[in-house]
Amino acid sequence: MATKALYWERVEGGVRCKLCPHHCRLNEGQRGICGVRQCLDGELLSLSDGYITSWGYDPIEKKPLTHFREGSVIFSIGGQGCNFHCDFCQNHRLLSVDVPRRPVSDEELVEAATAHGSIGIAYTYNEPLVNYEMVLRLAKKMREAGLINVVVSNGYIELEPLHELLPYVDAWNIDYKFNDPIYRSVSGGGEEVVLRTISEVSAASHVEVTTLLIPGRNTQGEVFQGMMERLSTIDEEIPLHLSRYYPAYRCSLPATPHEDMFRCYQIAKKYMKTVELGNMPL
Ligand code: SF4
């Protein structure tokens, strides 16, 4: 079911999407960088609304959220598409608009979010905010049913749609990947927007941040230290997860050496109060 999208405007010969800072300018029939928003009959449609590609019941610590409702189980769903195109993506299968998907109703998802002791729903696996309309609508319904909403995101969204969603989200995990030049060259995003999102959500709800440490991209002393300085100016109390990179998708760099993980941990601890290493044996 393609539904009419929110946050766009008509322009000469097509539309401009205003959901994320890419501001894709789309002629009739074209899709945005995320692959799931398309200009059809002079309107912007969301092609992924009403579908899921993956689901499961996870410990909330797997999101990762280790300082919010610890020990809980949360129903987790993934959709399609992403507005970043990282060469190391661990969920690259979900970038494709042709990935097998299953239609699902809001009512089915609300019911599933109460099963197996789940406290609510986590929008995760792909970049959930490119399916903004479904997330916003579902988040309101989950709230009405007394359930929790968790969003795991790259944080690349415009302020207006973020503000509309914020009151319905109980907890976020935002990826903070790189400094600005590397964000632009590797992910197609920008550091300033991601930090702005972390700042906005931290003022409204619980947030934890994840940084995937990739050798030579963000593990160099001065690069990583600069990132930690900027994150700590938002709030040094935000729990930070440092996750170990392993080769995936189109990135064949070797896995992050343990010594780089521990060195970055020591740097991070100078700026942030709670730092946890993930994806590696301690
Ligand atoms: S959400 Fe998708 S279509 Fe809209 S601006 Fe971002 S990448 Fe482009």
Boltz pocket constraint, residues with backbone or C-beta under 6 A from the ligand:
constraints:
  - pocket:
      binder: B
      contacts: [[A, 17], [A, 18], [A, 19], [A, 20], [A, 21], [A, 22], [A, 23], [A, 24], [A, 31], [A, 32], [A, 33], [A, 34], [A, 35], [A, 37], [A, 82], [A, 83], [A, 129], [A, 130]]
      max_distance: 6.0
